[in-house]
Amino acid sequence: MTAELLGWVLDVYPDEADGAVIWLLGEDGQRHCLTEPFKTTFYIAGERAHLAAIRKHLSERKIPPQTVFAQRRELYQGMLPVLAIQTENPVAQERLFQWMQRTYRRIQYYDAKIPFPIRYGAGRGIFPVAKCRVTADSRGVIQTIHPLEGRWEVEYALPPLRSLLIEPDRDPNHAQPEMLHLRGGEEEWEIPLAEPRPLLTQVQHILDSYDPDVVLARWGDGWLFPYLAEQAEAH
């Protein structure tokens, strides 16, 4: 049984068990965690005999990747003979690539270091915060995903993102702050900085209960996040 969802892509990341994890902000306002099997392919080029030896070596691994000789278009050299190497998921691909870099010499790698969100987006024709139509089964496994907008459009529907603003009561560059102000939607909180442990507990509770898609912070990188990280480590 499949269900259809309309919504915006919030996040994409690799997973060893599920392949791809896709967070979708639905038109219904719900956040949906979906998965999709995603085999990942990269290519190596070099002397044919050397590639054949590598192929044989890879076939002897505990979980061997799929390999096949192929032709691919290289930007400057035109059509190039390569060995295509396909793994069951992107995490396995990254591990195999790192191992191969340590093990083999005199080969060139192609499509091996593409960040996974870009790889998935290019493969599915989607892009960050793209509005999509998704069909998924009862386990949340994606069957189809199609963009409803083009990446070059200048007018598009904005997703109803849930944001949380965090700011101190004064500029930390001029005076030590005494309070944190937080605002999310129609809710506001004020937390004293004098007692770090209750501060951390309350901030964590707000993050868990309000569950923002976006956190906006004044003096975030320069003061707030380093301060919270320092207090978390201390307590």
N, C-alpha and C positions, 0 to 999 in steps of 0.2 A: 504494500500500500504506500503510495507516494502522496506528498502534500506540496502545494505550490506556495512559495514565499516571494514577496516583493520587498526589496529593501536595499540598503547601502552597505558596501563592504567596508568594515572598520579596520580589520586586521587580518593578515595572512602570515602564518609561520609554519615551519616544517615540524614533523613529528615522526619518530621512528616507528611507532605502531600504526598510526593512521595516515601517514603520508603528508597530507596538507590539512591544516586546521584553519577554518575561515569563520571569522566572527561577522555576523550580519545584523545590522540594525534594521528590524522590520518596520514596515509601514504601521504595524500595530503597536509600535513603541517597545516591543520586546527585543532583547538581545539573544540571538540564536547562535550557539556554538555548533558548527557543522564540520564535517570531515570529508575528505575525498582521497582515495588511493591515487598516488601520483608517482609513476615510474619516472626516473630521471636519467637523461642521457648526456654523456660528454664524449669527446673525440680526442684521439691522439694521432699524430702524424710522424713519420720517420721512415727509415729503410724498411722495405717489406719484410725481409727476413727477421729483423729485430722486432717488428710488430707481431709477426707470427709467433715468435718465441714468448713475447709478453702475453699474447692470447692464450697460449698453452699453459703458461704459468698461472694466469687468472682462473683458468678452468679447474685448477687443482685446489683452489681455495675452499674452505668449509662451506661457504655460501657463495658460489661463483656467480659473477654478473653475466648477463647475456652479452655476447660480442658478435659483431659481424663486420666484414670489410665493406666499405661504402665509398661513395664519391660525394664530397661536399664543396660548395663554392667558398673559396677563401677570398677575402676582400681584394688582395693585391695579386694573388697568384692564379686566380680563376679556379677551375675544378681541381680538387686535390684528393688523392687517395688517402683514406683515413681508416682507423679502426674505431667503430662506434661501440661504446661501453654503456650498458644500461643496468641500473640498479633498481631495486624494488621501491625505494623511497629516497628522498633528498638527504636524510641524515646518513644513510649508508653511502650515498654518493660522495658526500663531503669526507667521510672517513677513508673511503677507498682512494680518493684523489690525494689526500695527505700522505697516505701510505705509499702510493705510487711515486710521489715526488721524492720520497726518501729512498726508494728502491731502484728506480730506473733513471738512466741518463740518455742523452741524445734523442729525446723525443719532444715534440711540441704538443701542448694541450690547447684544446678549444672548447668553449662553453663549460669550462670546469669551475670557474670562480664567479659565476653569476649569482648575485644575492637571490635567495629563494623567492621573496615577494615579486621581484622582477621576472624571474623565470616562470612563476605561476601566472602572473598577469599576462605575459606575452603568450603563454600557451592557451589561455582561456579568453583572451581579448578583453580583459577587464583592467581597471586602473584604480588608484586609491579613491575611496568614497564614491565609486561608481554605483549607480542605481542598477540593480540586476533583477532578473526573474530567475528563481532557483527552484528546482524540484528536488526533494530529498525524501528518503524512505523513513520509516518509523524510528530508525536508529540515528537519524540525522546525517546519513551518508548522502552526499550530493550525487544526484543522477545527471542533472544538466544545470548549467549556469550560463546565462546570456546577458550581456549588457543592454540596458534600455536607453543609454545615452552614448554619444560619441565623445572621445577624449578631447576633441577640438571645439566642442560647443561652447559658446560664450554665455548662453542662458541655460540654466539647469536648476533642478529642484535641490534645495539645500536640505541635508538630513537634519532631523530634530535631535541634535547632539545634546547630551546632558553634561553641563560643564560645572566645575567647582573652582571658585576663586579663593586663593589663600594669600593673605598679606599681613605683615606686622603692623603694629599701631604707629610706628615711626620709621624713618629711614635709618637702617642699621649702620650706614656709613657715617652718621652724625651722632647717634645716641643708641644705647642698648635698648631694643624693644622689650616691652613688658607684657604684651598681649598678642595673640594671633586672632585675626578676624577671618572667618570662613563664610562664604555665601554660595549656596547652590539653589537655583530656582527661587522660590519664595522663602526658603529657610536660611537662617543665619545663626552662627555660633561665635562665641568669644571664649578663648581658652587662655588662662594665665600661663606665662612661661616660667614662673618661679619654681614649680615642681615638675621636673622633666617626666617622671614616670606617668602621672595622671595625664600630662600633655600628650605623650605618645599613645597612651591607651585611647584617649578620646579622638585623636586624629585618625587612628586606625579604625575605630568604630564608625566614624563619619564616612571614611572611604568605603568600608564594607557595606554600610546601610544605604548610603546615597548612590554609590557605584557610578561615579562619573565616567563619561567617555573621554573627557578632556580635563586636565588640571591646569589652570592658569595661576601663575605665582608672581607676585612682585618681589624683586630681588631674590628670585628662586635659585638660580645657579650660583650667584655670588654669596648668598647668605642662608636662605631658608633650607634648601635641601642638604647642604653640608652640615648645618646645625642639627637638623633632625637625624641625619645619619650618625653624627658624633654622639648625640644623646642616646640613640638606639644602641650603639655599640657599648656605651658606658653602663647602660641599665638593662 
